[in-house]
Amino acid sequence: MNGFNNIPDGRGHPHAPTPAFHDDITAYAVESQPHHPAKAHLHRNLSNRHIQLIAIGGAIGTGLFLGSGKAIRAAGPSIVVSYLIIGTMLYFVVRAMGELLMYNLDYKSFQDFAADLIGPWAGFFLGWTYWLCWIVTGMAEIIGITTYWDFWVKNKGLATFLAAATLLLLLCLNLLTVRMFGELEFWFAFIKIIAIISLILLALVLAVMKFHSPTGGAASISNLWNRGGFMPNGWSGFFAGFQMAAFAFVGIELIGTTAAETQDPEKTLPKAISAVPARILIFYIGALLAIMTVVPWNEVRADSSPFVQVLGIVGFAGAASVMNFVVLTSAASSSNSGIYSISRMLFGLAHKRMAPQLFGRLSAHGVPRCGLVVTVLVLSTALPLAASASFVEAFTLVTTISSVLFIFVWSMIVISYMKYRKVAPSAHAASKYPMPGGRGMCWAVLAFFALVLVLLAQEADTARALSLTPIWFAILGIGWFFDRRHAICDDVGTDDAHSKGDS
């Protein structure tokens, strides 16, 4: 099986490419490459427990722990509906991704199946856009990390230095082995889970006790409707909350970049993806309801973590520091995920000659060292933004750009699935993990993403960021014009040892 030339059916047998692929394929020069790192394969060292926690931790980061404050102030209690709607739509995206990864276990990521099913240009655009997604998201996380350090040190300069040190530490750990990344994410995600569950239980206890905060408000479930109603800022406020709500879910597709390093992917990946709805209900909806039960929505501050605010308002100063540690590790976790996913995406691009060949080489420990180092160097450019006084504006800018770019990535996953349903109907019929809803749900998801883009254009701060994103796609178009005759088919399915995994 070879990338763009042979599309396997559901039983692993290649069939002839469809006529729609011929123009792209014939425009390609598939060259022999004695120095191309085609035989450098990632190691399958991520176990089931790693993948399960990566699936949780990848989508729980600064967007929830820090950005939810701005979202709550914009939409009030109705923000939970925004999170529920977006989470539901993204569940279908990851289900589509899951069926495609099961369709051909030699796909290393969603970039591979986009290139295989839509065309080489799709792999180029998707791979580089995902690279920028995590660069921008990583910058938002750096801003968040600086804010959390500043909670303790009360010195923006020192906080920025500590953020830089955190970034350097993550690089050093990622340079060891992929298993180290898995262990880091396992414990980072475990801390998040314990913290959110503890917050929910605390909110229940305080509501039963009718605890009164120093500001005079009482912890009560009625806070969800007695401060101007469930939708206090009307439809405009409800829709304004979608920007931060969308950003909170970035990374939900992260599991799709671990496919080449997952042990027993046929069992592990579907299990992790199928648990997404329960995670959304507990870790997103549950956490937001807990926050607004203890702290009325109109008392939540937009410029700091509402998780820290909850414990601070109820008088647990020491507990607030503990929660600040939690959100700090959460932001570090998301940065760690970004460093990992970017380096793997660059690895895949290099194997198609869509990125410099040095990114396709592995170290003695089986990690793409050059991709990791360059990623951290680029992320460090966010440190001056983090040190600025107007970090809320900077945070809004980078999160909006990130949201728009991720919408493109999610859309390409859905479009790849629609193409797969067209060219390999027998594979879908035989799939052990079919996406529910089929093509009709795909169109609903794409229509929803279009609506979110329209909503982002309505707010002045998000519209400004939205207007910058076409520049990126123009740059990609120019890059593809010059790269299209050098890019090649990847070595999908050609190496039995890789398919079975490295020990």
C-alpha positions in Angstrom: 0.0 0.0 0.0 1.5 3.3 -0.9 0.0 6.5 0.1 -1.7 8.2 -2.8 -1.5 5.3 -5.3 -3.3 2.5 -3.5 -6.3 3.0 -1.2 -6.9 0.0 1.0 -10.3 -1.4 1.5 -11.6 -2.3 5.0 -9.8 -5.7 4.9 -6.4 -4.1 4.2 -6.3 -4.9 0.5 -5.5 -2.0 -1.9 -7.8 -1.1 -4.7 -7.1 1.1 -7.7 -7.2 4.8 -7.1 -10.4 6.6 -8.2 -10.3 8.8 -11.2 -10.6 11.9 -9.0 -7.1 11.2 -7.7 -5.3 10.8 -11.0 -4.7 14.5 -11.7 -3.0 15.0 -8.4 -1.1 11.7 -8.6 0.3 12.3 -12.1 1.4 15.8 -11.2 3.7 14.2 -8.6 7.2 13.0 -9.3 7.7 10.0 -7.1 11.5 10.1 -6.9 13.9 7.6 -5.4 15.6 9.1 -2.3 18.7 7.4 -1.0 18.9 10.0 1.8 15.3 10.3 2.5 14.5 9.2 6.1 11.7 6.9 4.9 12.9 4.0 7.2 12.9 6.2 10.3 9.9 4.9 12.2 8.3 6.1 15.4 8.2 3.6 18.2 4.9 2.2 19.5 5.7 2.9 23.2 2.4 4.6 24.3 0.4 2.1 26.4 -3.4 2.1 26.9 -3.2 4.1 30.2 -1.1 6.7 28.4 -3.6 7.1 25.6 -6.6 7.2 27.8 -5.1 10.1 29.9 -3.7 11.9 26.9 -7.2 11.9 25.4 -8.5 13.6 28.6 -5.5 15.9 29.2 -5.1 17.1 25.6 -8.5 18.8 25.6 -8.4 20.2 29.1 -6.0 23.2 29.3 -5.9 26.9 29.5 -9.1 27.3 27.5 -11.1 25.8 30.4 -8.9 26.8 33.4 -8.2 30.4 32.4 -10.4 31.3 29.4 -13.6 30.1 30.9 -13.7 33.3 33.1 -14.1 35.5 30.0 -16.6 33.1 28.5 -18.7 33.1 31.7 -18.8 36.9 31.9 -19.9 37.0 28.2 -22.7 34.4 28.3 -23.5 33.9 31.9 -24.8 30.4 32.9 -25.8 29.8 29.3 -22.2 29.2 28.6 -22.7 25.5 29.6 -25.0 25.2 26.5 -22.2 26.6 24.3 -19.8 24.0 25.7 -22.3 21.2 25.3 -23.1 22.1 21.6 -19.4 22.5 20.6 -18.5 19.3 22.5 -21.2 17.3 20.8 -20.1 18.5 17.3 -16.5 17.7 18.1 -17.4 14.2 19.3 -18.6 13.4 15.8 -15.3 14.8 14.4 -13.2 12.5 16.6 -15.5 9.6 15.7 -14.9 10.3 12.0 -11.2 10.4 12.7 -11.4 7.2 14.7 -13.0 5.3 11.8 -10.4 6.6 9.4 -7.5 5.6 11.6 -9.0 2.1 12.0 -9.5 2.0 8.2 -5.7 1.9 7.6 -3.5 1.3 10.7 -0.5 2.6 8.8 -1.8 6.2 8.9 0.5 8.0 11.3 -2.0 10.9 11.8 -4.9 12.6 10.2 -2.5 14.4 7.9 -1.8 11.0 6.3 -5.4 10.2 5.6 -6.2 13.7 4.3 -3.3 13.5 1.8 -4.4 9.9 0.9 -8.1 10.6 0.4 -8.4 14.2 -0.6 -5.1 14.8 -2.3 -1.5 15.7 -1.6 -2.3 19.4 -1.3 -4.6 18.6 1.6 -1.8 16.9 3.5 0.4 19.9 3.0 -2.3 22.4 4.1 -3.5 20.3 7.0 0.0 19.4 8.3 1.3 23.0 8.3 -1.9 24.5 9.6 -1.9 22.0 12.5 1.7 23.1 13.1 0.6 26.7 13.4 -2.4 25.7 15.5 -0.2 24.4 18.2 2.3 27.2 17.9 -0.4 29.7 18.5 -2.1 27.5 21.2 1.3 27.0 22.8 1.7 30.8 22.9 -1.6 31.1 24.7 -0.4 28.4 27.2 2.8 30.4 27.8 0.7 33.4 28.6 -1.3 31.3 31.0 1.8 29.8 32.6 3.2 33.3 33.2 -0.1 34.4 34.8 -0.1 31.4 37.1 3.5 32.0 38.2 2.7 35.7 38.8 -0.1 34.6 41.2 2.7 33.5 43.6 5.7 35.7 42.8 3.8 39.0 42.1 6.5 40.0 39.7 5.8 39.9 35.9 9.5 39.7 35.0 10.3 36.8 37.3 7.1 35.1 36.3 8.1 35.3 32.6 11.5 33.9 33.5 9.9 30.9 35.3 7.6 30.4 32.3 10.8 30.2 30.1 12.3 27.7 32.5 9.1 25.6 32.4 9.3 25.5 28.6 13.0 24.4 28.7 12.2 21.6 31.2 9.4 20.3 28.9 11.9 20.3 26.0 14.5 18.3 27.9 11.9 15.7 29.0 10.5 15.3 25.5 14.0 14.7 24.1 14.3 11.5 26.2 11.7 9.1 24.9 8.1 9.1 23.7 7.3 7.1 26.8 8.5 10.0 28.9 5.9 12.2 27.1 3.3 9.6 27.9 4.2 9.5 31.6 4.2 13.3 31.8 0.8 13.5 30.2 -0.6 10.7 32.4 0.3 12.5 35.6 -0.6 15.9 34.3 -4.0 14.6 33.3 -4.4 12.8 36.5 -3.9 16.0 38.5 -6.5 17.8 36.3 -9.0 15.0 36.9 -8.6 15.0 40.7 -8.8 18.8 40.8 -12.0 19.1 38.7 -13.7 16.3 40.6 -12.7 17.9 43.9 -14.0 21.2 42.7 -17.4 19.7 41.8 -17.7 17.9 45.2 -16.7 21.1 47.0 -19.4 23.0 45.1 -22.0 20.4 46.1 -21.0 20.6 49.8 -21.0 24.5 49.8 -24.4 24.6 48.1 -25.9 22.2 50.7 -24.3 24.3 53.5 -25.5 27.5 51.8 -22.1 28.9 52.3 -21.8 32.7 52.2 -18.7 34.3 50.6 -17.1 37.5 51.9 -18.9 39.4 49.2 -22.2 38.4 50.6 -23.3 35.9 48.0 -24.5 32.4 48.9 -23.4 29.2 47.2 -26.6 27.9 45.6 -27.7 26.2 42.4 -30.2 29.1 42.0 -27.1 31.3 41.0 -27.6 29.7 37.6 -30.9 31.7 37.0 -31.4 34.4 39.7 -28.8 36.8 38.5 -30.6 38.1 35.4 -31.7 34.7 34.2 -30.0 31.7 32.6 -29.1 33.9 29.5 -28.6 37.3 31.2 -26.8 38.9 28.3 -29.3 37.7 25.7 -28.5 36.0 22.4 -25.6 38.3 21.8 -23.9 37.3 25.0 -24.7 33.6 24.4 -23.0 33.7 20.9 -20.1 35.8 22.2 -19.2 32.9 24.5 -18.5 30.6 21.6 -15.0 31.9 20.9 -13.6 30.8 24.3 -15.8 27.7 24.3 -14.3 26.7 21.0 -10.8 27.3 22.2 -11.4 25.2 25.3 -11.7 22.1 23.1 -8.5 22.5 21.0 -6.5 19.3 21.5 -9.5 17.0 21.4 -8.1 15.6 18.2 -4.6 15.1 19.8 -5.1 11.4 20.0 -5.0 11.4 16.2 -1.3 12.3 16.3 -0.5 9.4 18.6 -1.6 6.7 16.1 1.9 5.7 15.0 3.2 5.4 18.6 0.2 3.6 20.2 0.4 0.0 21.3 -2.6 -2.1 20.1 -4.3 0.9 18.3 -7.3 -1.2 17.2 -8.4 -1.5 20.8 -6.9 1.6 22.5 -7.9 4.4 20.1 -11.7 3.5 19.9 -11.8 3.1 23.7 -10.3 6.6 24.2 -12.6 8.2 21.6 -15.8 6.6 22.9 -15.2 8.1 26.3 -15.3 11.7 25.0 -19.0 12.4 25.8 -18.7 11.4 29.4 -15.5 13.6 29.7 -17.3 16.6 28.2 -20.2 16.2 30.7 -18.0 15.8 33.7 -14.9 17.9 33.1 -16.5 20.8 31.1 -20.2 21.0 32.0 -19.7 19.8 35.6 -16.8 22.2 36.3 -18.6 25.2 34.9 -21.8 24.5 36.9 -19.7 24.1 40.0 -18.0 27.4 39.5 -21.2 29.3 38.9 -22.9 27.6 41.8 -20.3 28.9 44.2 -19.5 32.2 42.5 -22.4 34.0 40.7 -21.5 34.5 37.1 -21.4 38.3 37.3 -18.7 38.1 40.1 -16.4 35.9 38.0 -13.4 37.8 36.9 -12.4 37.6 33.2 -8.7 38.2 33.8 -7.9 35.2 36.0 -8.7 31.6 36.5 -12.3 31.1 37.9 -11.0 27.9 39.5 -8.6 29.9 41.6 -11.3 32.5 42.3 -13.7 29.9 43.7 -11.3 28.7 46.4 -10.1 32.2 47.1 -13.6 33.6 47.6 -14.6 30.9 50.0 -11.6 31.8 52.1 -9.4 28.8 51.4 -6.2 30.8 50.7 -4.0 27.7 50.8 -6.4 25.8 48.7 -6.3 28.6 46.1 -2.6 28.1 45.8 -3.1 24.4 45.4 -5.6 25.1 42.6 -3.1 27.6 41.0 -0.6 24.8 41.0 -3.2 22.6 39.2 -3.9 25.2 36.5 -0.2 25.7 36.1 0.4 22.0 35.5 -2.6 22.0 33.2 -1.1 24.8 31.0 2.2 23.0 31.1 0.4 19.8 30.0 -1.2 21.5 27.1 2.2 23.0 26.1 3.7 19.6 26.4 1.0 18.2 24.1 1.7 21.0 21.6 5.5 20.3 21.6 4.8 16.6 21.0 2.2 17.0 18.3 4.0 19.7 16.3 7.2 17.6 16.2 5.3 14.5 15.0 3.4 16.6 12.4 6.8 18.0 11.1 8.1 14.4 11.1 5.2 13.3 8.8 5.6 16.4 6.5 9.3 15.7 6.2 8.5 12.1 5.0 6.5 13.6 2.2 9.2 16.2 1.3 6.7 18.9 2.5 9.1 20.0 5.2 12.9 20.1 5.6 14.4 16.6 5.8 16.1 17.2 9.1 12.6 17.1 10.8 12.2 13.5 9.5 15.2 12.1 11.4 14.9 10.4 14.8 17.4 10.6 17.6 18.9 7.4 19.2 15.9 7.5 21.6 13.4 7.4 18.7 12.2 11.0 19.0 12.2 13.7 16.3 14.8 15.9 18.0 15.1 18.7 15.5 11.3 19.2 15.4 11.2 19.4 19.2 14.0 22.0 19.5 12.7 24.2 16.7 9.2 24.1 18.2 10.3 25.3 21.6 12.4 28.1 20.0 9.3 29.3 18.1 7.1 29.0 21.2 9.6 31.1 23.2 8.7 34.1 21.0 5.5 34.4 23.1 7.4 35.3 26.2 7.4 39.1 25.4 3.6 38.9 25.0 3.3 37.1 28.3 5.3 39.9 30.0 3.1 42.6 28.6 0.5 44.3 30.8 -2.3 43.7 28.3 -2.1 39.9 28.5 -5.9 39.6 28.3 -5.9 41.2 24.9 -3.0 39.1 23.8 -4.7 36.0 25.1 -7.9 36.8 23.1 -5.9 37.4 20.0 -4.0 34.2 20.0 -6.9 32.0 21.1 -9.1 33.4 18.3 -6.5 32.7 15.7 -6.0 29.2 17.2 -9.8 28.5 17.2 -10.1 29.5 13.5 -7.2 27.3 12.5 -8.4 24.4 14.5 -11.8 24.7 12.8 -10.0 24.3 9.5 -8.3 21.1 10.9 -11.5 19.7 12.2 -13.3 20.4 8.9 -10.5 18.7 6.9 -11.0 15.6 9.1 -14.7 15.6 8.3 -14.1 16.2 4.6 -11.6 13.3 4.5 -14.2 11.1 6.1 -16.8 12.1 3.5 -14.3 11.3 0.7 -13.6 7.9 2.3 -17.3 7.1 2.3 -17.4 7.9 -1.4 -14.3 6.0 -2.5 -14.4 3.0 -0.1 -18.1 2.3 0.7 -17.3 -1.4 1.3 -14.7 -0.4 3.9 -17.2 1.7 5.8 -19.8 -1.2 5.6 -17.2 -3.5 7.2 -15.9 -1.0 9.7 -15.8 -2.2 13.4 -15.9 1.4 14.5 -18.3 3.4 12.2 -19.1 7.0 12.8 -22.7 7.5 13.9 -24.9 9.8 11.8 -23.0 9.3 8.6 -22.8 11.9 5.9 -25.8 13.8 7.2 -24.0 14.5 10.5 -20.9 15.5 8.5 -22.8 18.3 6.8 -24.3 19.4 10.1 -20.8 19.6 11.7 -19.5 21.6 8.7 -22.5 24.0 8.8 -21.9 24.5 12.5 -18.3 25.4 12.0 -19.3 28.0 9.4 -21.7 29.4 12.0 -18.9 29.7 14.5 -16.8 31.6 12.0 -19.7 34.0 11.4 -20.0 34.5 15.2 -16.3 35.2 15.6 -16.7 38.0 13.0 -19.3 39.8 15.1 -17.1 40.7 18.0 -14.5 43.5 17.5 -11.6 41.7 19.3 -12.2 38.3 17.6 -12.9 39.8 14.2 -9.5 41.4 14.2 -7.8 38.1 14.8 -10.1 36.4 12.3 -9.0 38.9 9.6 -5.4 37.8 10.0 -5.9 34.1 9.2 -6.4 34.4 5.4 -2.8 35.6 5.3 -1.7 32.2 6.5 -3.6 30.3 3.8 -2.2 32.7 1.2 1.3 31.8 2.4 0.5 28.1 2.3 -0.8 28.5 -1.3 2.5 30.0 -2.3 4.4 27.3 -0.5 2.4 24.5 -2.2 3.0 26.1 -5.6 6.7 25.7 -5.2 6.6 22.4 -3.3 4.0 20.4 -5.2 6.5 18.8 -7.7 9.0 17.8 -4.9 6.5 16.3 -2.5 6.2 12.5 -2.6 4.0 9.7 -1.4 4.6 8.6 2.1 5.7 5.0 2.9 2.2 4.1 4.3 1.9 0.4 4.8 5.3 -0.6 3.4 7.0 -1.7 6.5 5.8 -4.7 8.4 8.0 -4.0 11.4 6.5 -0.5 11.7 2.9 -1.9 11.4 3.7 -4.3 14.3 5.5 -1.7 16.3 8.9 -1.4 17.8 9.8 -2.9 21.0 
